[in-house]
């Protein structure tokens, strides 16, 4: 063992006090855990944890794990968790690695459990469901299902991980028809906080089934999802880019698509309002999605008359549309979100606030703030109450509008300025929605910033139930804010 220990100590990064938060010195327990993982997993254990690892956000890329391990089975995950529990070693679970903050999917000074080797696909005999390993990214999932002329409730960005996407909710092109991804998951395989394995559905463990639908990573490590399968060939999709002088046209068309066309459940869309730093101006883009291979489908005919700058509209496979949604890795990213009832005036106000707030900092290197605005239709809200309801507890009379504030920048020196910008935009956005009488408290947790409290929007009864379930299933507090797995939003 001595040569291994020497090698491990040599490979661990040097830490300066200034970098302590992102490069915590591994505990002796974590070093011992890493040695055990090296012995048990061989070439699937990496020292230090960032060796041969690329994640989307630079803040996470800078985080240094003591080691990283890649399980290939649920049994592996259980064994890894046993080792970490015995060593009292902190850890994070990485699916796609598309999170934005250290400890979300890259552990700071602990062990990163990297699920990317777990990507099996098992279609049921009746083709109505599919069992997916949680290590999939959305592109690998789409490609695998397209071999069967099937799809499922996946998202719009190829390199997003299935695990975080589905546990947080999951907006999809199919959401107007079936709801969010979490409302189409029939069964989970879950490694509990004590490292035992359970199959979770609405019959075997109704409380945990409720909690996993929107409860994020607070109840253990999901290794498999059994989710609805949908027949799907090619479809209509793509985006069009518009100059800012077309803003009023796009505002009106987006409102009509949200309200007048809400019953055409084959249709989904979202649009963005984005600052172009090089041009020092804003642009707009609208992404169209229609579940059938019909060019210029009826819901989009009016907006398709608006003059545009460029277009990628076409008939294609869902996997290829997801590739179009990728944003490059290597920058620093921040999300925040608000929700309100549909209003073209409020959409405009959200954009006006952004234009005003960025002025003092618009020259920050790599600064690309944008708003992504999309509807959550009634069918999706109704689906949230099926099979015992979900933790998210979405209740609304009519469709909702969900706005993602999304910005990217280059340098850590500008983190504070960007965080302050997001805070100002969120507060002014909420104030405007409340003044208009259209604010809704629910927040899409996958879009929320660390300064927001998305669980508070789930409702007092649901939040109380979630905390009771966690205390019962995790009495040692392993998946709490003071436990061994502290990333993402915590209930306790």
RODO-2510 file (C-alpha; in nm, 4 decimals, decimal comma):
residues 492
     n   res          X          Y          Z
     1     x     0,0000     0,0000     0,0000
     2     x     0,2869     0,2407     0,0731
     3     x     0,3696     0,3242    -0,2933
     4     x     0,0013     0,4002    -0,3585
     5     x    -0,0136     0,6357    -0,0593
     6     x     0,2992     0,8149    -0,1773
     7     x     0,1554     0,8547    -0,5256
     8     x    -0,1739     0,9821    -0,3917
     9     x    -0,0134     1,2436    -0,1688
    10     x     0,2114     1,3538    -0,4560
    11     x    -0,0830     1,3967    -0,6910
    12     x    -0,3064     1,5895    -0,4539
    13     x    -0,3056     1,9602    -0,5500
    14     x    -0,1278     2,2255    -0,3505
    15     x    -0,3723     2,4600    -0,1787
    16     x    -0,3308     2,8260    -0,0962
    17     x    -0,5464     3,0028     0,1669
    18     x    -0,6919     3,2305    -0,1016
    19     x    -0,8255     2,9306    -0,2916
    20     x    -0,9460     2,7389     0,0140
    21     x    -1,3131     2,7484    -0,0793
    22     x    -1,2705     2,5862    -0,4189
    23     x    -0,9638     2,3775    -0,3277
    24     x    -1,0318     2,2434     0,0216
    25     x    -0,7601     2,0176     0,1609
    26     x    -0,8923     1,6597     0,1562
    27     x    -0,9540     1,5119     0,4998
    28     x    -0,7661     1,2042     0,6157
    29     x    -1,0959     1,0181     0,5823
    30     x    -1,1260     1,1186     0,2174
    31     x    -0,7666     1,0189     0,1484
    32     x    -0,8336     0,6766     0,2996
    33     x    -1,1578     0,6494     0,0999
    34     x    -0,9695     0,7329    -0,2191
    35     x    -0,7192     0,4573    -0,1477
    36     x    -1,0013     0,2063    -0,1046
    37     x    -1,1663     0,3266    -0,4250
    38     x    -0,8371     0,2939    -0,6117
    39     x    -0,8063    -0,0627    -0,4919
    40     x    -1,1622    -0,1507    -0,5839
    41     x    -1,2079     0,0418    -0,9085
    42     x    -0,8605     0,0551    -1,0601
    43     x    -0,8563     0,2633    -1,3778
    44     x    -1,2054     0,3978    -1,2987
    45     x    -1,0628     0,5971    -1,0059
    46     x    -0,8781     0,9224    -1,0834
    47     x    -0,6260     1,1193    -0,8722
    48     x    -0,6697     1,4071    -0,8298
    49     x    -1,0414     1,4177    -0,8989
    50     x    -1,0156     1,6625    -1,1878
    51     x    -0,7791     1,4440    -1,3913
    52     x    -0,9274     1,3924    -1,7373
    53     x    -1,2431     1,5823    -1,6365
    54     x    -1,4151     1,8616    -1,8266
    55     x    -1,7334     2,0204    -1,6957
    56     x    -1,9428     2,2996    -1,8403
    57     x    -1,8885     2,5762    -1,5853
    58     x    -1,5447     2,7150    -1,5018
    59     x    -1,6327     2,7622    -1,1337
    60     x    -1,6888     2,3889    -1,1083
    61     x    -1,3849     2,3131    -1,3232
    62     x    -1,1738     2,5022    -1,0686
    63     x    -1,3071     2,2911    -0,7803
    64     x    -1,0592     2,0203    -0,6791
    65     x    -1,1798     1,6791    -0,5633
    66     x    -0,9524     1,4436    -0,3728
    67     x    -1,0453     1,1767    -0,6248
    68     x    -1,3144     1,0807    -0,8730
    69     x    -1,4669     0,7395    -0,9311
    70     x    -1,6840     0,6070    -1,2135
    71     x    -1,9316     0,3351    -1,1130
    72     x    -2,0805     0,1105    -1,3808
    73     x    -2,3648    -0,0504    -1,1815
    74     x    -2,6034     0,0306    -0,8989
    75     x    -2,4061    -0,2115    -0,6820
    76     x    -2,0947    -0,0031    -0,7499
    77     x    -2,2752     0,3117    -0,6354
    78     x    -2,3888     0,1382    -0,3172
    79     x    -2,0363     0,0139    -0,2441
    80     x    -1,8879     0,3585    -0,3072
    81     x    -2,1372     0,5183    -0,0713
    82     x    -2,0573     0,2590     0,1977
    83     x    -1,6886     0,3533     0,1741
    84     x    -1,7637     0,7259     0,1936
    85     x    -1,9973     0,6838     0,4899
    86     x    -1,7408     0,4776     0,6795
    87     x    -1,4750     0,7419     0,6086
    88     x    -1,7050     1,0410     0,6797
    89     x    -1,5904     1,1790     0,3448
    90     x    -1,7818     1,4494     0,1622
    91     x    -1,8929     1,3789    -0,1938
    92     x    -2,0844     1,5062    -0,4949
    93     x    -2,2605     1,3169    -0,7734
    94     x    -2,1897     1,4181    -1,1332
    95     x    -2,4245     1,3284    -1,4168
    96     x    -2,3741     1,5605    -1,7129
    97     x    -2,1667     1,8103    -1,5137
    98     x    -2,3869     2,1001    -1,6249
    99     x    -2,4295     2,2553    -1,2794
   100     x    -2,2978     2,6014    -1,2016
   101     x    -2,1512     2,5919    -0,8510
   102     x    -1,8749     2,3970    -0,6724
   103     x    -2,0033     2,0948    -0,4775
   104     x    -2,3073     2,0641    -0,7049
   105     x    -2,1490     1,7951    -0,9198
   106     x    -1,7761     1,8342    -0,8476
   107     x    -1,6851     1,7840    -0,4819
   108     x    -1,4611     2,0408    -0,3160
   109     x    -1,1949     1,8363    -0,1380
   110     x    -1,4085     1,5216    -0,1306
   111     x    -1,4974     1,2473    -0,3777
   112     x    -1,6794     1,3045    -0,7052
   113     x    -1,9008     1,0116    -0,8063
   114     x    -1,9034     1,0398    -1,1856
   115     x    -2,1985     0,8519    -1,3365
   116     x    -2,1004     0,8817    -1,7034
   117     x    -2,0231     0,5094    -1,7451
   118     x    -2,3854     0,4257    -1,6584
   119     x    -2,5731     0,4801    -1,9852
   120     x    -2,7784     0,1700    -2,0611
   121     x    -3,1194     0,1857    -2,2327
   122     x    -3,3858    -0,0828    -2,1869
   123     x    -3,7124    -0,0397    -2,3798
   124     x    -4,0138    -0,2224    -2,2365
   125     x    -4,1807    -0,4967    -2,4428
   126     x    -4,4893    -0,2801    -2,4960
   127     x    -4,2692     0,0218    -2,5938
   128     x    -4,4575     0,2408    -2,3457
   129     x    -4,1648     0,2981    -2,1109
   130     x    -3,7870     0,2908    -2,1082
   131     x    -3,5403     0,2254    -1,8268
   132     x    -3,2498     0,4679    -1,8459
   133     x    -2,9292     0,4756    -1,6451
   134     x    -2,8892     0,8095    -1,4713
   135     x    -2,5462     0,8726    -1,6272
   136     x    -2,6988     0,9661    -1,9618
   137     x    -2,6732     1,3134    -2,1037
   138     x    -2,9765     1,4127    -2,3059
   139     x    -2,8025     1,3600    -2,6396
   140     x    -2,6985     1,0020    -2,5619
   141     x    -3,0525     0,9316    -2,4439
   142     x    -3,2082     1,0774    -2,7597
   143     x    -2,9725     0,8923    -2,9928
   144     x    -3,0323     0,5629    -2,8163
   145     x    -3,4095     0,5975    -2,8339
   146     x    -3,4094     0,7119    -3,1962
   147     x    -3,2832     0,3648    -3,2869
   148     x    -3,6299     0,2469    -3,1794
   149     x    -3,8169     0,5457    -3,3340
   150     x    -3,8955     0,6525    -2,9790
   151     x    -3,8239     0,9526    -2,7621
   152     x    -3,9060     1,0679    -2,4120
   153     x    -3,9430     1,3842    -2,2069
   154     x    -3,5923     1,5196    -2,2633
   155     x    -3,4658     1,8750    -2,2653
   156     x    -3,3295     2,1121    -2,5265
   157     x    -2,9540     2,1010    -2,4504
   158     x    -2,7536     1,7940    -2,5531
   159     x    -2,4897     1,7941    -2,2788
   160     x    -2,7243     1,8398    -1,9819
   161     x    -2,7327     1,5322    -1,7569
   162     x    -3,0514     1,3293    -1,7279
   163     x    -3,0224     1,3016    -1,3488
   164     x    -3,0352     1,6677    -1,2495
   165     x    -3,2723     1,7508    -1,5344
   166     x    -3,5327     1,4925    -1,4284
   167     x    -3,4999     1,5354    -1,0508
   168     x    -3,5542     1,9113    -1,0817
   169     x    -3,8542     1,8948    -1,3150
   170     x    -3,7509     1,8889    -1,6770
   171     x    -3,8959     2,1219    -1,9434
   172     x    -3,9340     1,9375    -2,2741
   173     x    -4,0683     1,9896    -2,6244
   174     x    -4,3291     1,7310    -2,5215
   175     x    -4,4289     1,9091    -2,1992
   176     x    -4,7444     2,0681    -2,3473
   177     x    -4,8683     1,7153    -2,4165
   178     x    -4,7378     1,5148    -2,1199
   179     x    -4,6060     1,7537    -1,8551
   180     x    -4,2582     1,7939    -1,7140
   181     x    -4,0134     1,5032    -1,7238
   182     x    -4,0589     1,4306    -1,3518
   183     x    -4,4312     1,3741    -1,4060
   184     x    -4,3582     1,0982    -1,6569
   185     x    -4,1213     0,8918    -1,4431
   186     x    -4,2916     0,5717    -1,3344
   187     x    -4,0115     0,4262    -1,1244
   188     x    -3,6719     0,5086    -0,9754
   189     x    -3,3873     0,2904    -0,8582
   190     x    -3,2450     0,4705    -0,5571
   191     x    -2,9391     0,4199    -0,3389
   192     x    -3,0612     0,5478    -0,0036
   193     x    -2,8474     0,7534     0,2385
   194     x    -2,7580     0,4317     0,4256
   195     x    -2,6297     0,2803     0,0946
   196     x    -2,9116     0,0262     0,0601
   197     x    -3,0961     0,0020    -0,2721
   198     x    -3,4701     0,0442    -0,3224
   199     x    -3,7073     0,0456    -0,6192
   200     x    -3,9337     0,3486    -0,5813
   201     x    -4,2772     0,3897    -0,7399
   202     x    -4,6186     0,5176    -0,6348
   203     x    -4,7128     0,1771    -0,4921
   204     x    -4,3974     0,0545    -0,3169
   205     x    -4,2819     0,3826    -0,1576
   206     x    -4,5391     0,6575    -0,2262
   207     x    -4,3677     0,9125    -0,0005
   208     x    -4,0294     0,8789    -0,1698
   209     x    -4,1960     0,8718    -0,5112
   210     x    -4,3616     1,2039    -0,4256
   211     x    -4,0340     1,3465    -0,2950
   212     x    -3,8191     1,2497    -0,5938
   213     x    -4,0495     1,4391    -0,8302
   214     x    -3,8908     1,7797    -0,7796
   215     x    -3,7007     1,7097    -0,4567
   216     x    -3,3592     1,7090    -0,6259
   217     x    -3,0701     1,5168    -0,4658
   218     x    -3,1957     1,5221    -0,1076
   219     x    -3,2947     1,1571    -0,0727
   220     x    -3,0065     0,9523    -0,2108
   221     x    -2,8505     0,8713    -0,5477
   222     x    -3,0817     0,7746    -0,8336
   223     x    -2,9214     0,5148    -1,0601
   224     x    -3,2116     0,4388    -1,2984
   225     x    -3,5246     0,6147    -1,4219
   226     x    -3,8150     0,4274    -1,5807
   227     x    -3,9855     0,6954    -1,7886
   228     x    -4,2587     0,7276    -2,0474
   229     x    -4,1575     0,6338    -2,4036
   230     x    -4,3242     0,8186    -2,6908
   231     x    -4,3275     0,7199    -3,0614
   232     x    -4,1228     0,9821    -3,2442
   233     x    -3,9611     1,0186    -3,5816
   234     x    -3,8349     1,3465    -3,7172
   235     x    -4,0041     1,6711    -3,6133
   236     x    -4,0163     2,0405    -3,6960
   237     x    -3,7770     2,2592    -3,5014
   238     x    -3,4947     2,5097    -3,5005
   239     x    -3,4686     2,8809    -3,4333
   240     x    -3,4915     3,2195    -3,5978
   241     x    -3,2901     3,5259    -3,4983
   242     x    -3,4420     3,8741    -3,5090
   243     x    -3,3029     4,2255    -3,4799
   244     x    -3,4187     4,4257    -3,1792
   245     x    -3,6533     4,6404    -3,3891
   246     x    -3,8767     4,3310    -3,4208
   247     x    -3,9212     4,3106    -3,0444
   248     x    -4,2859     4,4187    -3,0406
   249     x    -4,3736     4,1626    -3,3086
   250     x    -4,2084     3,8829    -3,1117
   251     x    -4,3670     3,9921    -2,7837
   252     x    -4,7126     3,9762    -2,9402
   253     x    -4,6536     3,6464    -3,1183
   254     x    -4,5114     3,4856    -2,8034
   255     x    -4,8194     3,5926    -2,6092
   256     x    -5,0497     3,4473    -2,8748
   257     x    -4,8567     3,1187    -2,8779
   258     x    -4,8870     3,1014    -2,4990
   259     x    -5,2607     3,1744    -2,4869
   260     x    -5,4422     3,1309    -2,8206
   261     x    -5,2496     2,8205    -2,9295
   262     x    -5,2244     2,6515    -2,5905
   263     x    -5,4527     2,3625    -2,6959
   264     x    -5,2258     2,2494    -2,9794
   265     x    -5,0208     2,0227    -2,7556
   266     x    -4,7858     1,9200    -3,0375
   267     x    -4,6428     2,2728    -3,0208
   268     x    -4,3823     2,4134    -2,7841
   269     x    -4,1592     2,7179    -2,8048
   270     x    -3,9347     2,9499    -2,6099
   271     x    -3,7771     3,2803    -2,6997
   272     x    -3,4768     3,4731    -2,5788
   273     x    -3,3699     3,8341    -2,5454
   274     x    -2,9902     3,8508    -2,5475
   275     x    -2,7197     4,1155    -2,5247
   276     x    -2,4619     4,1064    -2,8052
   277     x    -2,1522     4,2618    -2,6496
   278     x    -1,9666     4,3030    -2,9782
   279     x    -2,2546     4,4964    -3,1377
   280     x    -2,3527     4,6656    -2,8086
   281     x    -2,7143     4,5829    -2,8848
   282     x    -2,9796     4,3225    -2,8166
   283     x    -3,1098     4,0467    -3,0399
   284     x    -3,4056     3,8112    -3,0132
   285     x    -3,4391     3,4464    -3,1013
   286     x    -3,7371     3,2122    -3,1045
   287     x    -3,7053     2,8344    -3,0943
   288     x    -3,9925     2,6441    -3,2510
   289     x    -4,0842     2,2829    -3,1694
   290     x    -4,3605     2,0803    -3,3310
   291     x    -4,3868     1,7071    -3,2645
   292     x    -4,4754     1,6201    -3,6267
   293     x    -4,2647     1,6529    -3,9454
   294     x    -4,4661     1,9479    -4,0793
   295     x    -4,2875     2,2505    -4,2212
   296     x    -4,4373     2,5827    -4,1104
   297     x    -4,6992     2,4220    -3,8815
   298     x    -5,0162     2,6235    -3,8102
   299     x    -4,9182     2,7710    -3,4695
   300     x    -4,6033     2,9312    -3,6141
   301     x    -4,7379     3,0670    -3,9420
   302     x    -4,7903     3,4205    -3,8144
   303     x    -4,4534     3,4525    -3,6424
   304     x    -4,2894     3,3083    -3,9533
   305     x    -4,4075     3,6159    -4,1428
   306     x    -4,1885     3,8397    -3,9250
   307     x    -3,8642     3,9321    -4,1091
   308     x    -3,5636     3,7559    -3,9573
   309     x    -3,1832     3,7695    -3,9685
   310     x    -3,1084     3,3965    -3,9799
   311     x    -3,2911     3,0658    -3,9476
   312     x    -3,2214     2,6995    -3,8712
   313     x    -3,5849     2,5851    -3,9055
   314     x    -3,6021     2,2371    -4,0529
   315     x    -3,7335     1,8825    -4,0166
   316     x    -3,4832     1,6812    -3,8125
   317     x    -3,4290     1,4425    -3,5218
   318     x    -3,4640     1,5525    -3,1564
   319     x    -3,0984     1,4606    -3,0946
   320     x    -2,9798     1,7091    -3,3568
   321     x    -3,1967     1,9878    -3,2204
   322     x    -3,0463     1,9247    -2,8760
   323     x    -2,6951     1,9731    -3,0179
   324     x    -2,8061     2,3115    -3,1511
   325     x    -2,8877     2,4130    -2,7929
   326     x    -2,5370     2,3573    -2,6534
   327     x    -2,3533     2,6537    -2,5047
   328     x    -1,9747     2,6080    -2,5031
   329     x    -1,7947     2,5066    -2,1857
   330     x    -1,5224     2,7151    -2,0278
   331     x    -1,7023     3,0264    -1,9035
   332     x    -1,8630     3,1192    -1,5734
   333     x    -2,2416     3,0954    -1,5605
   334     x    -2,5270     3,2118    -1,3414
   335     x    -2,8992     3,1365    -1,3596
   336     x    -3,1944     3,2957    -1,1805
   337     x    -3,5675     3,2767    -1,2420
   338     x    -3,9136     3,4239    -1,1882
   339     x    -4,2634     3,2974    -1,2717
   340     x    -4,5813     3,4870    -1,3560
   341     x    -4,9071     3,4601    -1,5454
   342     x    -4,8737     3,5377    -1,9195
   343     x    -4,8464     3,9033    -2,0151
   344     x    -4,6746     4,0681    -2,3105
   345     x    -4,6378     4,3813    -2,0972
   346     x    -4,4536     4,1868    -1,8278
   347     x    -4,2295     4,0160    -2,0826
   348     x    -4,1399     4,3616    -2,2101
   349     x    -4,0809     4,4863    -1,8564
   350     x    -3,8459     4,1957    -1,7802
   351     x    -3,6425     4,2895    -2,0860
   352     x    -3,6463     4,6602    -2,0006
   353     x    -3,5127     4,5850    -1,6527
   354     x    -3,2306     4,3799    -1,8023
   355     x    -3,1384     4,6589    -2,0445
   356     x    -3,1232     4,9097    -1,7587
   357     x    -2,9355     4,6936    -1,5100
   358     x    -2,6510     4,5831    -1,7368
   359     x    -2,5398     4,9341    -1,8331
   360     x    -2,2763     4,9840    -1,5583
   361     x    -2,1131     4,6444    -1,6201
   362     x    -2,1763     4,5678    -1,9862
   363     x    -1,8029     4,5805    -2,0690
   364     x    -1,7161     4,2894    -1,8379
   365     x    -1,5142     4,0431    -2,0522
   366     x    -1,7275     3,7687    -2,2027
   367     x    -2,0518     3,9165    -2,0672
   368     x    -2,3567     3,7681    -2,2447
   369     x    -2,6727     3,8196    -2,0377
   370     x    -3,0031     3,6943    -2,1723
   371     x    -3,3605     3,6152    -2,0764
   372     x    -3,5201     3,2907    -2,1932
   373     x    -3,8992     3,3091    -2,1729
   374     x    -4,1202     3,0019    -2,2082
   375     x    -4,4714     2,8861    -2,1196
   376     x    -4,5770     2,6140    -1,8791
   377     x    -4,9099     2,5031    -2,0219
   378     x    -5,2153     2,3729    -1,8338
   379     x    -5,1572     2,0145    -1,9480
   380     x    -4,8180     2,0186    -1,7780
   381     x    -4,9652     2,1678    -1,4618
   382     x    -5,2375     1,9000    -1,4532
   383     x    -4,9798     1,6230    -1,5020
   384     x    -4,8037     1,7450    -1,1892
   385     x    -5,0913     1,6144    -0,9753
   386     x    -5,1038     1,2628    -1,1241
   387     x    -4,9985     0,9461    -0,9356
   388     x    -5,0174     1,1124    -0,5965
   389     x    -4,8784     1,4485    -0,6984
   390     x    -4,5227     1,5782    -0,6964
   391     x    -4,3110     1,7694    -0,4494
   392     x    -4,3178     2,0739    -0,6779
   393     x    -4,6887     2,1228    -0,6118
   394     x    -4,7533     2,3465    -0,9120
   395     x    -5,0994     2,5015    -0,8890
   396     x    -5,2230     2,7645    -1,1320
   397     x    -5,5376     2,8757    -1,3102
   398     x    -5,4160     2,8791    -1,6692
   399     x    -5,0664     2,8695    -1,8207
   400     x    -4,7632     3,0241    -1,6554
   401     x    -4,4629     3,2074    -1,7949
   402     x    -4,1226     3,0948    -1,6674
   403     x    -3,8299     3,3323    -1,7219
   404     x    -3,4667     3,2243    -1,7036
   405     x    -3,2112     3,4975    -1,6369
   406     x    -2,8902     3,3523    -1,7771
   407     x    -2,5518     3,5154    -1,8034
   408     x    -2,1993     3,4123    -1,8847
   409     x    -1,8683     3,5901    -1,8193
   410     x    -1,4976     3,5134    -1,8229
   411     x    -1,3236     3,6099    -1,4999
   412     x    -1,3638     3,5249    -1,1325
   413     x    -1,2849     3,8859    -1,0437
   414     x    -1,6271     3,9788    -1,1819
   415     x    -1,8273     3,7199    -0,9854
   416     x    -1,9520     3,9687    -0,7255
   417     x    -2,0709     4,2183    -0,9855
   418     x    -2,2602     3,9467    -1,1730
   419     x    -2,4205     3,8100    -0,8560
   420     x    -2,5326     4,1597    -0,7626
   421     x    -2,6788     4,2118    -1,1103
   422     x    -2,8798     3,8908    -1,0835
   423     x    -3,0111     3,9897    -0,7415
   424     x    -3,1245     4,3298    -0,8646
   425     x    -3,2917     4,1842    -1,1729
   426     x    -3,4783     3,9207    -0,9692
   427     x    -3,6066     4,1687    -0,7129
   428     x    -3,7218     4,4187    -0,9736
   429     x    -3,8812     4,1394    -1,1793
   430     x    -4,0757     4,0113    -0,8776
   431     x    -4,1826     4,3649    -0,7871
   432     x    -4,3096     4,4249    -1,1412
   433     x    -4,5021     4,0966    -1,1517
   434     x    -4,6572     4,1626    -0,8111
   435     x    -4,7545     4,5165    -0,9095
   436     x    -4,9286     4,3750    -1,2177
   437     x    -5,1092     4,1171    -1,0020
   438     x    -4,9554     3,8312    -1,2011
   439     x    -4,6707     3,6998    -0,9855
   440     x    -4,6617     3,3258    -0,9118
   441     x    -4,4481     3,1873    -0,6250
   442     x    -4,3382     2,8631    -0,7921
   443     x    -3,9775     2,8636    -0,9131
   444     x    -3,8316     2,6119    -1,1557
   445     x    -3,5502     2,4791    -0,9384
   446     x    -3,3168     2,3981    -1,2289
   447     x    -3,3158     2,7686    -1,3188
   448     x    -3,2834     2,9098    -0,9659
   449     x    -2,9781     3,0912    -0,8319
   450     x    -2,8074     3,0043    -0,5054
   451     x    -2,9560     3,3221    -0,3578
   452     x    -3,3119     3,2076    -0,4293
   453     x    -3,5233     2,9661    -0,2243
   454     x    -3,7082     2,7514    -0,4780
   455     x    -3,8416     2,5031    -0,2218
   456     x    -4,0415     2,7848    -0,0607
   457     x    -4,2476     2,8001    -0,3804
   458     x    -4,3539     2,4365    -0,3386
   459     x    -4,6043     2,5379    -0,0688
   460     x    -4,5862     2,5027     0,3098
   461     x    -4,7575     2,1630     0,3216
   462     x    -4,5301     2,0108     0,0568
   463     x    -4,2179     2,1581     0,2136
   464     x    -4,3144     2,0215     0,5544
   465     x    -4,3840     1,6788     0,4022
   466     x    -4,0513     1,6790     0,2164
   467     x    -3,8589     1,7581     0,5336
   468     x    -4,0432     1,4885     0,7270
   469     x    -3,9590     1,2327     0,4564
   470     x    -3,5949     1,3340     0,4565
   471     x    -3,5629     1,3112     0,8343
   472     x    -3,7158     0,9650     0,8238
   473     x    -3,5066     0,8348     0,5325
   474     x    -3,1834     1,0173     0,6215
   475     x    -3,1639     1,0353     1,0029
   476     x    -2,7868     1,0938     0,9886
   477     x    -2,8341     1,3977     0,7635
   478     x    -2,6022     1,2713     0,4888
   479     x    -2,7830     1,4669     0,2144
   480     x    -2,8384     1,7879     0,4141
   481     x    -2,6626     2,1248     0,4162
   482     x    -2,4332     2,0084     0,6979
   483     x    -2,3927     1,6497     0,5766
   484     x    -2,1557     1,4752     0,3395
   485     x    -2,3456     1,5680     0,0194
   486     x    -2,4133     1,9421     0,0341
   487     x    -2,4529     2,0471    -0,3280
   488     x    -2,7612     2,1951    -0,4929
   489     x    -3,0597     2,3143    -0,2905
   490     x    -3,1077     2,1556     0,0501
   491     x    -3,4283     2,0969     0,2442
   492     x    -3,2516     2,0902     0,5812
***
